[in-house]
Amino acid sequence: MSLDKAALESLRLDRSSDPNRYRQSGSGRRRWKIAAAVAAVLAAVIGWRLLNSAVPVHTAVVEAPAGASDGAVLNASGYVVARRLATVSSKVTGRVDAVLFEEGASVQQGQMLARLDPSTAHAEYEVADRTLEAAKRGLREIEVRLDDARRTLARNRSLVERKLVSQSVLEGSEAEVAALEARLAAEKAEVAVAQSRVALARQGLDDLAIRAPFTGVVISKDAQPGETVSPMSAGGGFTRTGIATIVDMDSREIEVDVNEAYINRVHDGQKVAAVLDAYPDWTIPGHVISIVPAADRQKATVRVRIAFEQLDARILTDMGIKVRFLEVPGQAAAAQPRVPANAVVRDGKTAVVWVIRDGKVEKREVDLGKEAAGSFPVLKGLDGGESVVVDPPHRLRDGAAVELEGA
C-alpha cells in the first residue's frame, strides 16, 4: 500500500511558527514536579503527625471472673494482714546515735537499722579488757614462781636423800609448791572470769546496733537520733520502745470473720475469689489456709485465714477486701474473664487485644475459648478488669498514645 505523502505532511508540527511553545511545556513539567514534591512533604508531615498524635479509641472493660452466681456459697469481708510483722527495739536502754533507714525502705535480714550511743559501752569494754590483761599477767607470775618452786623441791629431795639437809626443808618446799599450784588454779579462774567479762562487754557493744530480724519493708519509723529507746516502757512518754515496724511482704494473706452459723460452708483448701476495695474490678484468686479453731463469743464469728495464689505489689497490708467462697475446689480457677468479641483482632492463628495502660496501648496475645453472647472467655493473657480497645483502628501500633472516646 502506497503512503499518502500529502497526508503525512499535514501531520508534521511546525516548530518555527511558535518557538516558545515547547519551552513553556517544559516549564510546566517543572512546576508539576515541584508541586508533587511539596505535596509529598505535606503528606509526610501529616502522616507523621497522625502516627504520633493520640489515636481516638473506644474502650471496654474486660469482665472479671464470675462471682456468686457461678458457684459462690458465701461472701465475707476482711483485711489483708501480714503473718510476720515486728516492731524492732533495742536489747538495752540507750540514746539513739543514728537512724539508717526511711519509711518504705526494703531491708535485708541482719541489716543495721539504727545505732545507740556507744560511749559508755566502749568504756566498759576497755575496763574489762584491761582487767583481763592484768589477770593474765598475774597468772604468768604464778606460773614462773611455781616452776621455780618445783625446781627447788626437786633439788631438796636430792639433798635429803644424801642427808645434806633436814626433812623439814623438803616439807617446806612441798608446801610452797602446793600453795603455788592452788594460786595458779585461782588465777586461771580469774582469767576465765575476765574473759567472760570481755565477751559480755563486746556483746554490749554489739547490742547497740539494732538490726532487722527478717527481710521485709519498713512501714513505720518510730524514733529519731537523740531520743532514748528501751526494751521496756520507762520514763513516761519520753522513752521510745521501738525503732521501726517491719513487715514481711511475702507473708501477706487475708483474714476474714465468718458468721459461725455459716462456717460449715468453709473448709481447708477451698478456692476463693477476692476483690480489694481499692481495686473493685480486679479479682484475685486464693484458697483457704486454715480455720482458726476458736469462735469469738461477742461477735459470734470464726476467723478464717486465706492465702493469695500470687502476690502483687498492689496488695498492701490493712487493705479492706471482700471474699467469695466458691462451692467446689477449683471453681475459682475455672472462672475466667471475658473480653468483647469486637476487641479481638485475628492475626493468622493468633488472637490479640489492645490493652490500655497509662494512656498508651499494648498489643497482647491472648488464648480464647468459644465465643458466646458477643464475648470470648480468656484462657490466658488477661486477668479481668483491664481496659481494652474495641473496634481498634488499623493505624494503631504498640506503644501509641490514645485518647479515650467512650467506655
Residue pairs with C-beta under 8 A, 6 or more apart in sequence:
15 22
50 395
51 395
51 397
51 400
52 401
53 401
54 359
54 401
54 402
54 403
55 361
55 393
55 395
55 396
55 400
55 401
55 402
55 403
56 402
56 403
56 405
57 354
57 356
57 361
57 389
57 390
57 392
57 393
57 396
57 402
57 403
57 404
57 405
58 389
58 390
58 391
58 404
58 405
58 406
58 407
59 356
59 387
59 388
59 389
59 390
59 404
59 406
59 407
60 340
60 343
60 387
60 388
60 390
60 407
61 281
61 385
61 386
61 387
61 388
61 407
62 337
62 338
62 339
62 378
62 382
62 383
62 384
62 385
62 386
62 387
62 388
63 337
63 338
63 339
63 375
63 384
64 275
64 281
64 282
64 283
64 337
64 384
64 385
65 273
65 283
65 285
65 332
65 335
65 336
65 337
65 384
66 335
67 273
67 324
68 75
68 324
70 331
70 335
71 326
71 327
71 328
71 331
71 335
72 273
72 324
72 325
72 326
72 327
73 265
73 325
73 326
73 327
74 258
74 262
74 265
74 266
74 324
74 325
75 322
75 323
75 324
75 325
76 256
76 257
76 258
76 304
76 322
76 323
76 325
77 256
77 320
77 321
77 322
77 323
78 254
78 255
78 256
78 257
78 304
78 306
78 320
78 321
78 323
79 254
79 255
79 318
79 319
79 320
79 321
80 252
80 253
80 254
80 276
80 315
80 316
80 317
80 318
80 319
80 321
81 252
81 253
81 254
81 255
81 317
81 318
82 247
82 248
82 249
82 251
82 252
82 253
82 317
83 248
83 251
83 253
84 214
84 216
84 247
84 248
84 251
85 245
85 246
85 247
85 248
85 317
86 213
86 214
86 245
86 246
87 220
87 222
87 241
87 242
87 244
87 245
88 113
88 210
88 212
88 213
88 242
88 243
88 244
88 245
88 246
89 210
89 229
89 230
89 231
89 241
89 242
89 243
90 114
90 116
90 207
90 208
90 210
90 229
90 230
90 231
90 243
91 207
91 231
92 116
92 204
92 207
92 208
92 231
93 228
93 229
93 230
93 231
93 234
93 239
94 116
94 117
94 208
94 228
94 229
95 116
95 117
95 226
95 227
95 228
95 229
96 114
96 115
96 116
96 117
96 223
96 224
96 225
96 226
96 227
96 228
96 229
96 240
96 243
97 114
97 115
97 116
97 117
97 118
97 208
97 225
98 114
98 115
98 225
99 113
99 114
99 221
99 223
99 224
99 225
99 243
100 112
100 113
100 114
100 115
101 107
101 113
101 114
101 218
101 221
101 244
102 218
102 221
103 218
103 219
103 220
103 221
104 217
104 218
104 219
105 217
105 218
106 215
106 216
106 217
106 218
107 113
107 212
107 215
107 216
107 217
107 218
107 246
108 212
108 215
109 212
109 213
109 214
109 215
110 211
110 212
111 211
111 212
112 209
112 210
112 211
113 210
113 211
113 212
113 218
113 243
113 244
114 209
114 210
114 223
114 243
114 244
115 208
115 209
115 210
116 208
116 209
116 210
116 229
117 208
118 205
118 208
121 201
121 204
121 205
121 208
122 205
124 201
124 204
125 198
125 201
125 202
125 204
125 205
127 201
128 194
128 197
128 198
128 200
128 201
129 198
129 201
131 194
131 197
131 198
132 191
132 194
132 195
132 197
132 198
134 194
135 187
135 190
135 191
135 193
135 194
136 191
136 194
138 187
138 190
139 184
139 187
139 188
139 190
139 191
142 180
142 183
142 184
142 187
143 184
145 180
146 177
146 180
146 181
146 184
149 173
149 176
149 177
149 180
150 177
152 173
152 176
153 170
153 173
153 174
153 176
153 177
156 165
156 169
156 170
156 173
157 170
157 173
159 165
159 169
160 166
160 167
160 169
160 170
210 243
212 246
213 246
214 246
214 248
215 248
216 246
216 247
216 248
216 249
217 246
217 247
217 249
218 244
218 245
218 246
219 245
219 246
219 247
219 317
220 244
220 245
221 243
221 244
222 240
222 242
222 243
222 244
222 245
223 229
223 240
223 242
223 243
223 244
227 240
228 235
228 238
228 239
228 240
229 239
229 240
229 241
229 242
229 243
230 239
230 240
230 241
231 241
232 241
233 239
233 241
247 317
249 311
250 311
252 308
252 311
252 315
252 317
253 289
253 305
253 306
253 307
253 308
254 274
254 286
254 305
254 306
254 307
254 308
254 321
254 323
255 303
255 304
255 305
255 306
256 303
256 304
256 306
256 321
256 323
257 296
257 299
257 301
257 302
257 303
257 304
258 266
258 301
258 302
258 303
258 304
259 300
259 301
260 295
260 300
260 301
260 302
261 300
263 291
263 302
263 304
265 325
266 288
266 291
266 304
266 325
267 288
267 291
268 288
268 289
268 290
268 291
269 287
269 288
269 329
270 287
270 288
270 325
270 326
270 329
271 285
271 286
271 287
271 326
271 328
271 329
271 330
271 331
271 332
271 333
272 285
272 286
272 287
272 288
272 306
272 323
272 324
272 325
272 326
272 332
273 283
273 284
273 285
273 286
273 323
273 324
273 326
273 332
273 335
274 283
274 284
274 285
274 286
274 306
274 308
274 321
274 322
274 323
274 324
275 282
275 283
275 284
275 321
275 322
275 323
275 324
276 282
276 284
276 314
276 315
276 319
276 320
276 321
277 319
277 320
277 321
277 322
278 314
278 319
278 320
279 314
279 385
281 384
281 385
282 314
282 383
282 384
282 385
283 335
283 337
283 383
283 384
283 385
284 308
284 309
284 312
284 315
285 308
285 309
285 310
285 332
285 333
286 306
286 307
286 308
286 309
286 323
286 332
287 306
287 307
287 309
287 329
287 332
288 304
288 305
288 306
288 307
288 325
289 305
289 306
289 307
290 304
290 305
291 302
291 303
291 304
291 305
292 302
292 303
292 304
292 305
294 302
294 303
295 301
295 302
296 302
296 303
306 323
308 315
326 332
326 335
336 369
336 377
336 378
336 379
337 377
337 378
337 382
337 383
337 384
337 385
338 375
338 376
338 377
338 378
339 353
339 366
339 368
339 375
339 376
339 378
339 382
339 388
340 374
340 375
340 388
340 390
341 371
341 374
341 375
341 376
342 374
342 390
342 391
343 353
343 354
343 388
343 389
343 390
343 391
343 392
344 351
344 352
344 353
344 366
344 368
344 376
345 351
345 352
345 353
345 354
345 392
350 365
351 365
351 366
351 367
351 368
351 376
352 363
352 364
352 365
352 366
353 364
353 366
353 381
353 382
353 388
353 389
354 361
354 362
354 363
354 364
354 388
354 389
354 392
354 396
355 361
355 362
355 364
355 382
355 386
355 387
355 388
356 362
356 386
356 387
356 388
356 389
356 402
356 404
359 401
359 402
360 399
360 400
360 401
360 402
361 389
361 396
361 397
361 398
361 399
361 400
361 402
362 398
362 399
363 398
364 381
364 382
365 381
366 378
366 379
366 380
366 381
366 382
367 378
367 379
367 380
367 381
368 376
368 377
368 378
368 379
369 376
369 377
369 378
369 379
370 376
370 377
378 384
382 388
387 407
389 396
389 402
396 402
